[in-house]
Amino acid sequence: MEEAKNAPVKFPTDVEGAEYLFVAPVSDYMMEAETLMGIACVMHATGASWTIGTKNYDAINYGLFYSDQVLERLVNNIEAEAERLGCKKILIGECGHASRSAKYFYNNFAKHTKRPIINILEYTYDALKAGKLNFDTSIITQSVTYHDPCNIARQGWIIEQPREIIKAFIPNFIEMTPNRRDNYCCGGGGGSVSIDELRPYRTTVSGRKKAEQIAATGADMVIAPCANCKKQVRETLEDNEVATELVGLHDLIYKALILSPDGVAWREPSDDMDWMGGDEDFVPPQEAEAKG
């Protein structure tokens, strides 16, 4: 990543006293590397003090869907990691249900200091408005549409922020109809996206309307800033034979954000590049879990 961005972008781990504890859905580490790369670039551009905790790095909380006890336990797992490292704020990655479970239940369940809960879209939007992000607007030439994840949009929490970010560096943005609070669900809500046996129903019945809505825009790409939505929409597009590419918002930010002094936003990576940025201190999730 350092070669691609010509900047020493890192993924800091276990930094005591960092302002932000960053937790992402664990699926991002396995399947959405460019989402994490884009987030790391934003944090680098803003000069933020942030860290990933190796004792608990997963924001997923399916207790939101089926168990208050599990919901409470997982909220406190994040809180315990923030307490261990002495972080002041909790920053959630591109994940709808993880953001909602933390935002609306943290103050009820957290056993220690009450910390602000911030979604990465809010953080990136604030950084944009503060003039801390510089984009090359010629990088993303494809047409793009945006899917509003239910867990961050239905109640009006995060709606305009991602659109303002998109318009800052993507010239060809196409809204779906309907959109914002009224946008159609991806079809994998309530945790059903995790049940692969339900895929035919999820994609061709509950998700069919979403596929038709995306196809109607004619967009080359659809942004879905949510781990569950990414999986569901990607499978729905495939099963309904819609040739639109599914991406995260920070996937595109990774390519267009200028970090280098020479003003080059992105270089085509070579096969031997280390996407984690060459940070020898980074502990992969599986290895960290094995160490306990």
N, C-alpha and C positions, 0 to 999 in steps of 0.2 A: 504493500500500500504506500509506503514511503516513496518508492520509485514512481508509482502512478501519479501521486499528488505532489511530488517534489517537496515534501514537508514531513517532519518527524512526528507523524500521528501515532499515538500510542493507545493501548487499552490498559490503563493503570489498574492494578489489583491490590486490595488490602491496604489502601493508603489511609492511615489513621488521621482523623481530623479533617478529611475532605468535606467540602460543602455538600456535594451531592453523592448519595448512594444510588447507583444506576442498577435497576433490575429490569431485565427483558424476559419475554417468554422464552423458555428454554429451546423451543423449536427454532428460534432465530439462529442459535448457535449451530444447529444442525442443517437448516435449510435456507436461511435468509441472511447469508453472510453480508451481502451488499447493504442491507438495511443497517446492520451494526456498523459497517464501515462508514456509511453516511453520517450516522450519529456521532461516531468518534471524530469525524472531520468537523462537525458543527461544534463539538466540545473543544476541539483544538482551536478553531477559529475564534471562539469567544474567550479563550484563555481560562476556561472553567477549572475549578478544583473538583475533581470527580474520581470515583473509584467503583470497581466491580468487586463485590465481596465473594471470596471463594468458599465461604461457609454456606451462603445462600445467595444464589444469583438468578433464581427463577421467579418470575412475576406471576406465573399461571396460578389461578385460584378457582378451581371448579367447585369449591364449596359454595360459591355464589349461586350455583344451579341446584344443588341437592342437599347441602348440610350446613347449618349455621355453625356447628362445632368445627367442621373442617375449615370453613371460612375464617373463623376466629383463629384457629391454629396457624393457618398459612399467613394471615395478616401479621401475627406475632412473630413468625419466622423472619419476615422482612424487618420488622421492628427490632428484633434481637440483633440482626446483622448491623443495622444502623447504630444501635446502642454499642455494640462491640467495637465498631470502628470510630465512633464519635462523630458520625455524619449529621449535618444539620437539616438536610432535606432529602426527600425520596423522589427520584426521577424514574418514571415508568416508561418503557419503550413503546413501540408501535403495537399496542394490544388493547382492544376495547374492554373486554371483561376484566382483565387485570387492572386496568386503570379505574374502572368503576368500583371494583371490589375494594381497592385501596382508598379511593377518593371518598366513598360514601360510608365505609365501614371501619376505616382505620381509627377514627376518633372514638368509636364505640368500643373497640376491642383492644387497642394498643395498651400495653401494661406500663410503658415507660413514658418518656417525653413525647409530647405531641409534635410531630414534624409535618411541615407542609408537604402535600402530595402534588406532584407536577407531572403532567404528561409531556412527552418529548415534543409533541406538536406545539404545545404552549410555549415550551422553552425556545424552540426554533423560531416561532413567530415573534416572540419578544426580542430575540437576537436580531432578527431581520429589521424590526422596527427601530432598534437601537443603532442600526447602521453597521453591525458587526459582521454581516455576511455579504460577500461579493460574488456574484454569479457571472458566468459566461452564458449569455442568453442564446448563443448559437449552437450549443451542444445538443440540446434535446429538440430535434427537428420533427419528431413524430407528434401526431395529435394525441391528446391525453384527456381522459375523463376521470371523474372522482366518485368513489363509492363511500357513502357515509355509514360507518359502523354504528349499529343500533346503540351499543353501550356507551358511546360518547356523544351521540347526536340527538337521540330521541328527546332528551330532557333539555336540549339547547346548550350543552356544555361546550363542545368543540365542534363548531360548524364553519365559521368564517375564517378561522386561523389557517387551516390547511389551504383554503382557496387563495388567501393572500400570498402564502408562500409559493404556491404553484404559479400564480400570475407574475411573480417576481422574476421567474427565469424560464417559463415555458410559454412560448408565444401562442401555441395552438391548443387552447383549453376549451373543452366542450362539456357543458353541463348535461347530466341525465335529466329525464323528466319522468316522475317527480324527483325532487332532490331535498337536501337538508333534512329536517325532521320527518319529512314525508317520503324519503327515499325508501325503496323496497329493501327488506331484509335480504341478506345473502342466501338465506335458506338453511343455514347451519346453526341457528341460534339454540340457546339452552344447553349447549354442550353436545348436541347431536352430531356436530362435525367430527367429533372424535370416534364415532362409531362407524367403522368402515363397512360393516354389513348393511348399513342404511344408505350407502352411497347412491344406489340407483334411485331411491326415493328422494334423497337430498338434492340430487342434481337435476333429475328429470321431472320432478313434481314440485317440491317446495322451492327449489332453486331455479326452475324454468323461467319464471317471470323476471328474475334478475338477469339471466342470460339474454333474454329478449330485450330488456332495457339497455343493457350494455351494447348489444349488437345494433340497436336503433341509433346510437350516437355515431357509429361508423369510426370510432376512435381506434387508433393503433394500440394504445395501452390504457389500462384501467388501474388507477391507484387505489389500494385498499390498505389503510394503515392499521391493520389489526391481524393478529396471528390466526385467529379462527377464520376470519373473512378471507385471508389469503389462501388458506387451504381449500375452503369451500368454493370460492369464486374460481380458483384455478381448475378445480375438478369439474365445476359446472360448465365453464367455458369449453373444456375438453369434451365432456360428454354430450354437449349440445352443438358441438362443431362450430364454435364461434372463434374466429381467428384473431382474438384480441389478447395481447400479452398482459399478464397480471404482474404488478410491481408494487413495492412499498414506496412511500414518498421519499424516504431517505436514501433509497436506491438511486433515485435520479439526482438528489442533492449531492450524493457522492461524486457523480460524474461532472456536475456543473459548477460546484463550489470552487472558487479560486482560493488557494492557500499559498501558492508559491510566489516568490518575488517577481518571477518573469511573467506572471499573469496567465500561465497555462493552467486550465482547470483540470485536465485529465490526460494521461498518456496511456496508450494501449498497453496493458500489462503483459509481461513475458511469462512463459510457462513456469518459471522457477520463482516467481515473486511470492513473498510471504504476505498474505492479506492481513495478518494480524499486526503488521507494522514492525516486525523484527524485535518485539519486546520480549527479551529472554525471561522476564519475570512472569509472563502470562501463564496461567495454569488452565489448561483446557477443562471444560466442565466435567467430562467423564473422569479425568484424572483427579480433579479436586474432590469429586464425590467419593472416589476410591480411598482418598486420604482421610475422609471423614471430617 
